[in-house]
């Protein structure tokens, strides 16, 4: 896809048809070769378009039938401590997940295989939003086993960060699945002010990526690094990933959606991750 993205950037630069410039091109003189692209742009105005002036972006883009909040954690582990880190996580995190005393569930827990090395990624869901998050944090401060876990973990980490996320309304619910699978976490840093546009385009784009049940979940940040989008995918192996992604380019409409979303991105990153033994997503 990287080659296609570069091609899309080049086409945008050569034709002067960056997504934000398209309205101006309709008022000016254009060559006939540009008209199909203009027609596609006009069509995009009427597909799941949301008005950013009516409400907060999070209310427009997130699922309204649920009030779940997600937290994603990135832990960079000392290389010599990775096995010990995984061991204590596998002992403690499932207990929190299974304890009905805590209004939260562990969606998945992984080690990065390709991307940033010696890294663990954990994804949690809090049923009930911010009040549930506050309740869980308060109860964990009274949990002596968890406090011992945190103390032991702190000696194993080089750095850590987290983000609070909401789920895009048009994505699948991230439910447990059997394995074995590899997971790809594709993270996009968007230009400020473009989240609505991203949501409008991906509300259509997601249908091109549903054939193999590879779409696991799609999220956007609320606290932490802002204007971040995370797409989580599951594949049997790396070759299956390659085949599925290549097949998308043969579907009418996919290239157009890539063309319009590329200018919204400042940076992007791909992680290939292996689930830990106790991860609900296997």
C-alpha positions as CSV (number, residue, x, y, z in Angstrom):
1,X,0.0,0.0,0.0
2,X,3.0,2.3,0.6
3,X,3.7,2.4,-3.1
4,X,0.0,3.3,-3.8
5,X,0.1,6.0,-1.2
6,X,3.2,7.6,-2.8
7,X,1.5,7.3,-6.2
8,X,-1.6,9.1,-4.7
9,X,0.6,11.9,-3.3
10,X,2.2,12.3,-6.6
11,X,-1.0,12.3,-8.5
12,X,-2.4,14.9,-6.1
13,X,0.6,17.2,-6.5
14,X,0.7,16.9,-10.3
15,X,-2.9,17.4,-10.9
16,X,-3.5,20.1,-8.2
17,X,-6.3,18.1,-6.9
18,X,-5.6,17.7,-3.2
19,X,-8.8,17.0,-1.4
20,X,-9.1,20.5,0.0
21,X,-8.4,22.1,-3.4
22,X,-11.2,20.1,-5.2
23,X,-14.0,22.7,-4.5
24,X,-11.8,25.5,-6.1
25,X,-11.2,23.3,-9.2
26,X,-14.9,23.2,-9.8
27,X,-15.0,27.0,-10.1
28,X,-12.0,27.2,-12.3
29,X,-11.1,25.9,-15.8
30,X,-10.1,22.2,-15.7
31,X,-9.0,19.7,-18.3
32,X,-11.3,16.9,-19.3
33,X,-8.9,14.4,-17.6
34,X,-9.8,15.8,-14.2
35,X,-13.6,15.6,-14.5
36,X,-14.0,12.0,-13.3
37,X,-12.1,12.9,-10.2
38,X,-14.4,15.9,-9.7
39,X,-17.5,13.8,-10.2
40,X,-16.2,11.4,-7.5
41,X,-15.6,14.2,-5.2
42,X,-19.1,15.5,-5.6
43,X,-20.5,12.0,-4.9
44,X,-18.5,11.9,-1.7
45,X,-20.4,14.9,-0.4
46,X,-23.6,12.8,-0.1
47,X,-22.3,9.6,1.4
48,X,-22.6,9.5,5.2
49,X,-21.7,13.1,5.4
50,X,-21.8,14.6,8.9
51,X,-21.8,18.3,9.6
52,X,-18.9,19.3,12.0
53,X,-20.7,22.4,13.1
54,X,-23.6,20.7,14.8
55,X,-21.9,18.8,17.6
56,X,-18.6,17.7,19.0
57,X,-16.6,15.5,16.6
58,X,-16.6,12.7,19.1
59,X,-20.4,12.6,19.3
60,X,-20.7,12.6,15.6
61,X,-18.2,9.8,15.0
62,X,-18.5,7.5,18.0
63,X,-21.1,4.7,18.5
64,X,-24.1,6.1,20.2
65,X,-25.7,2.8,21.2
66,X,-22.8,2.2,23.6
67,X,-20.9,4.3,26.1
68,X,-17.7,2.3,26.1
69,X,-14.4,4.1,26.5
70,X,-11.1,2.4,25.4
71,X,-7.6,2.7,26.7
72,X,-4.6,1.7,24.7
73,X,-1.2,1.3,26.5
74,X,2.2,1.1,24.9
75,X,5.0,-0.3,27.2
76,X,8.6,-0.3,26.0
77,X,10.3,-3.1,28.0
78,X,13.9,-3.6,28.8
79,X,15.0,-6.4,26.4
80,X,16.3,-8.6,29.1
81,X,13.0,-8.3,31.0
82,X,10.5,-9.0,28.3
83,X,9.8,-12.6,29.3
84,X,9.4,-11.7,33.0
85,X,7.1,-8.8,32.0
86,X,4.9,-11.1,29.9
87,X,4.7,-13.6,32.8
88,X,3.5,-11.1,35.4
89,X,1.0,-9.6,32.9
90,X,-0.4,-13.0,32.1
91,X,-0.8,-13.7,35.8
92,X,-2.5,-10.4,36.8
93,X,-4.3,-8.8,33.9
94,X,-6.7,-11.7,33.3
95,X,-7.8,-11.5,37.0
96,X,-8.9,-7.9,36.5
97,X,-10.6,-8.9,33.2
98,X,-12.6,-11.7,34.8
99,X,-13.5,-9.9,38.1
100,X,-17.1,-8.5,37.8
101,X,-16.1,-6.1,40.5
102,X,-14.3,-4.0,37.8
103,X,-16.5,-2.5,34.9
104,X,-13.7,-3.2,32.4
105,X,-12.6,-5.9,30.0
106,X,-9.2,-6.7,28.4
107,X,-9.8,-6.6,24.7
108,X,-6.3,-7.7,23.7
109,X,-2.7,-7.8,24.8
110,X,0.2,-8.3,22.4
111,X,4.0,-8.1,21.9
112,X,5.2,-6.1,18.8
113,X,6.8,-8.4,16.3
114,X,7.6,-5.9,13.6
115,X,7.8,-2.3,14.4
116,X,9.1,-1.0,17.7
117,X,10.8,-3.9,19.4
118,X,10.5,-5.2,22.9
119,X,7.1,-3.5,23.2
120,X,3.8,-4.6,24.7
121,X,0.4,-3.2,23.7
122,X,-2.7,-3.6,25.8
123,X,-6.2,-2.5,24.9
124,X,-8.9,-2.2,27.5
125,X,-12.6,-1.4,27.3
126,X,-14.5,0.5,30.1
127,X,-18.2,-0.2,29.9
128,X,-19.8,3.0,31.0
129,X,-17.3,5.5,29.8
130,X,-15.3,7.9,32.0
131,X,-17.2,7.0,35.3
132,X,-16.3,3.3,34.7
133,X,-12.6,4.3,34.2
134,X,-12.7,6.4,37.4
135,X,-14.2,3.5,39.3
136,X,-11.7,1.0,38.0
137,X,-8.7,3.2,38.9
138,X,-10.1,3.9,42.3
139,X,-10.6,0.2,43.1
140,X,-7.2,-0.8,41.7
141,X,-5.5,1.6,44.2
142,X,-6.9,-0.7,46.9
143,X,-5.9,-3.9,45.2
144,X,-2.7,-5.0,46.9
145,X,-1.8,-7.6,44.2
146,X,-2.1,-5.0,41.5
147,X,0.0,-2.5,43.4
148,X,2.7,-5.2,43.8
149,X,2.4,-5.9,40.1
150,X,2.9,-2.2,39.2
151,X,5.9,-2.0,41.4
152,X,7.5,-5.0,39.8
153,X,6.6,-3.8,36.3
154,X,8.1,-0.4,36.9
155,X,11.6,-2.0,37.2
156,X,11.1,-3.7,33.8
157,X,10.1,-0.7,31.7
158,X,12.0,1.9,29.7
159,X,9.0,4.1,29.0
160,X,5.2,3.9,28.7
161,X,2.3,6.0,27.3
162,X,-1.4,5.6,26.9
163,X,-4.3,7.1,25.1
164,X,-8.1,7.2,25.8
165,X,-10.1,6.3,22.7
166,X,-13.6,6.1,21.3
167,X,-14.8,3.6,18.7
168,X,-15.8,4.7,15.2
169,X,-19.5,4.0,14.7
170,X,-19.0,2.2,11.4
171,X,-16.3,-0.3,12.6
172,X,-16.8,-3.7,14.0
173,X,-17.1,-4.3,17.7
174,X,-13.7,-5.8,18.8
175,X,-14.9,-9.2,20.1
176,X,-12.8,-12.2,21.2
177,X,-11.7,-14.5,18.4
178,X,-9.8,-17.8,18.2
179,X,-6.3,-18.0,16.7
180,X,-3.8,-18.3,15.7
181,X,-3.6,-14.8,14.1
182,X,-1.2,-12.0,13.7
183,X,-2.5,-8.5,14.3
184,X,-1.7,-5.3,12.6
185,X,-2.2,-1.9,14.4
186,X,-2.1,0.9,11.8
187,X,-1.8,4.3,13.6
188,X,-2.4,7.5,11.7
189,X,-1.5,11.0,13.0
190,X,-4.1,13.2,11.2
191,X,-3.8,16.9,10.5
192,X,-5.8,18.9,13.1
193,X,-9.3,19.6,11.9
194,X,-9.6,16.6,9.5
195,X,-11.1,13.9,11.7
196,X,-14.6,14.4,10.3
197,X,-13.3,14.1,6.8
198,X,-11.5,10.9,7.7
199,X,-14.6,9.5,9.3
200,X,-16.7,10.3,6.2
201,X,-14.3,8.6,3.8
202,X,-13.7,5.5,6.0
203,X,-17.4,5.0,6.6
204,X,-17.4,4.0,2.9
205,X,-13.9,2.5,2.8
206,X,-14.5,-0.1,5.5
207,X,-16.8,-2.1,3.2
208,X,-13.9,-2.9,1.0
209,X,-12.1,-4.6,3.9
210,X,-14.7,-6.9,5.3
211,X,-14.5,-9.9,3.0
212,X,-12.0,-11.8,5.1
213,X,-13.3,-10.8,8.6
214,X,-10.0,-9.0,9.1
215,X,-11.4,-5.8,10.5
216,X,-11.2,-5.9,14.3
217,X,-11.7,-2.4,15.5
218,X,-11.3,1.3,14.6
219,X,-10.6,4.0,17.2
220,X,-9.8,7.7,17.5
221,X,-8.1,9.5,20.4
222,X,-9.8,11.7,23.0
223,X,-7.0,12.1,25.6
224,X,-3.3,11.7,25.0
225,X,-1.9,12.3,21.5
226,X,-4.8,13.9,19.7
227,X,-6.0,13.4,16.2
228,X,-4.7,9.9,16.4
229,X,-6.6,7.1,14.6
230,X,-5.9,3.4,15.2
231,X,-7.1,0.6,12.9
232,X,-6.7,-3.0,14.2
233,X,-6.7,-5.9,11.7
234,X,-6.3,-9.6,12.1
235,X,-4.7,-12.0,9.6
236,X,-3.7,-15.6,9.5
237,X,-0.2,-14.7,8.5
238,X,1.9,-12.1,6.7
239,X,1.2,-13.6,3.2
240,X,-2.6,-13.5,3.9
241,X,-2.2,-9.9,4.9
242,X,-0.4,-9.1,1.6
243,X,-3.0,-10.9,-0.4
244,X,-6.0,-9.2,1.2
245,X,-4.5,-5.8,1.0
246,X,-3.6,-6.3,-2.7
247,X,-7.1,-7.5,-3.4
248,X,-8.6,-4.2,-2.2
249,X,-6.9,-2.4,-5.0
250,X,-9.0,-4.4,-7.5
251,X,-12.3,-3.2,-6.0
252,X,-13.9,-0.2,-7.7
253,X,-13.8,2.8,-5.4
254,X,-10.9,1.8,-3.1
255,X,-8.2,3.8,-5.0
256,X,-10.4,6.9,-4.9
257,X,-10.8,6.7,-1.1
258,X,-7.1,6.3,-0.7
259,X,-6.6,9.3,-2.9
260,X,-8.7,11.5,-0.7
261,X,-7.5,10.3,2.7
262,X,-3.8,10.4,2.1
263,X,-3.7,14.3,2.3
264,X,-5.3,14.1,5.7
265,X,-2.3,12.2,7.2
266,X,0.8,13.7,8.8
267,X,2.4,10.5,9.9
268,X,1.5,6.8,9.9
269,X,2.9,3.7,11.5
270,X,2.3,0.0,11.2
271,X,2.9,-2.6,14.0
272,X,2.7,-6.3,13.5
273,X,1.8,-7.9,16.8
274,X,1.6,-11.4,18.3
275,X,-1.1,-11.9,21.0
276,X,0.0,-13.1,24.4
277,X,-1.3,-16.4,25.6
278,X,-4.1,-14.8,27.8
279,X,-5.3,-12.3,25.2
280,X,-9.0,-12.6,24.3
281,X,-8.0,-11.8,20.7
282,X,-5.9,-14.7,19.6
